[in-house]
Structure formats: C-alpha cells, structure tokens
C-alpha cells in the first residue's frame, strides 16, 4: 500500500514539477527532474509489469540516493548580490547546504560568509535523496530488462 501511495504522490509531483517549471531558469534540468520522478513513480505503480529483485533494488536505490546526494556537494554556486550579500550554496540538482553573510562591502561579506556555519535545508536534502533513489530504481529496471532480453 505504501508503494502505491508513494508512486501516486510522486507521479503527480513529477508531472506538476514539469508543468510549473517549464519557463524556469533551468528548463532542461527541471524537465529531467520531472521525468525521473514520473518514471520512478510509474515503476512503483506497476509492479506487475516488471519484477525487481528485492535485495539488489534496495542496495542500488540506497546507494544511488547517498552517492548522488554526496556527489551533488561538488556542485557549488557562489554569488554576491544587492547590498553586498555573499551566498554559497552546495548540492545538485537542488542546493541543500549553504552559508552566507551580508556586509558593507563585498570583501567583508565574502570573508564573513567563509566563516559562517553551513545551514542544511532538510526539504531540499530530502528531495535530492528521493530523486537519486529513483535514479537507482530506474537503473535496476534497465538492468532487469537487459538481462531479460539476453535470456
């Protein structure tokens, strides 16, 4: 029952994500996120179409979720804005770790931001984990289909 509920909610969320972000600043990235969420949701909603090995699926999904989220930390953006605010964000495709500062001049803002503590956005972190878990799920589906074709 949980599988179907998660699949239904994610399918609606993935399709809504595509529609809402069609004209956003990163349309390709937003389309990719929506497609991954929707495809993963369809796998969850239709277990009768493809049987997935439970242990391999669990390990791959958990591994992809953690590896993708940690690898996303290497994607970093830094910007200086407005009345000298310097903000550093980490995480991909959703930035979930950040720090920043506001000061009278850009150099001071930069220095203060470098000394600031990292703040974790739990919602974005959860979104990253879910997205990368679905990437792992889709990798298992591809592996099962390739194996099925070879037999």
CORSUL-V936566 format. One record per helix or strand of 3 or more residues. SS is the DSSP state (2 for helix, 1 for strand). FROM is the first residue (numbers start at 0). TO is the last residue. If there is no record, write none. Layout:
ss=SS from=FROM to=TO
ss=SS from=FROM to=TO
This chain:
ss=2 from=1 to=19
ss=2 from=26 to=44
ss=2 from=53 to=73
ss=1 from=75 to=80
ss=1 from=84 to=89
ss=1 from=96 to=101
ss=2 from=105 to=114
ss=2 from=121 to=149
